[in-house]
Amino acid sequence: MLSDMATLKGVTEKLVEKGKEGRKKRNNKNTGEARELMVEDLLVMVEQREQSDVKKAEEKARKAALRGKVGFAKLVWKELRVAYDLFK
């Protein structure tokens, strides 16, 4: 009985170690270099994000300005009708 327990304990420990090693290998295989970011890479990413934010803000401001002008033009067009024969 003691020999069976010792054998079972050894087999169990080997299985546990094998499972741990398998998980470590899978984890290392999936991560690899992906977690290693250099400071220069991070600075480039931050700069690109800032540039895209500036472009988005400019586009938003332009759209808002055009929206105001279009609304104004529609009101003027309703108030001051122009005959089409002037443009021929």
C-alpha positions, 0 to 999 in steps of 0.5 A, spaced: 500 500 500 505 504 501 509 503 495 502 504 491 502 511 494 509 512 493 508 510 485 502 514 485 505 520 488 510 520 483 506 519 477 502 525 479 507 530 480 510 528 473 503 529 470 503 536 474 510 538 472 508 536 465 502 540 465 506 546 467 511 546 462 506 545 457 502 552 459 509 555 459 511 553 452 504 555 450 504 562 453 511 563 451 510 561 444 504 566 444 507 572 447 514 572 445 517 579 442 510 582 443 511 584 450 517 588 448 516 595 446 522 600 446 521 607 448 522 609 441 516 605 439 512 608 444 514 615 443 512 614 435 506 611 437 504 617 441 506 622 436 502 618 431 496 618 435 497 626 437 497 627 429 491 623 428 487 627 434 489 633 431 487 631 424 480 629 427 479 636 430 481 640 424 476 635 420 470 636 426 471 644 426 471 644 418 464 640 418 461 644 424 463 651 420 460 648 413 454 646 417 453 653 419 454 656 412 450 651 409 444 652 414 445 660 413 445 659 405 438 655 406 435 660 410 438 666 405 435 661 399 428 661 402 428 668 403 431 671 397 428 667 391 433 668 385 430 667 378 434 662 374 434 666 367 439 670 370 444 664 370 443 663 363 
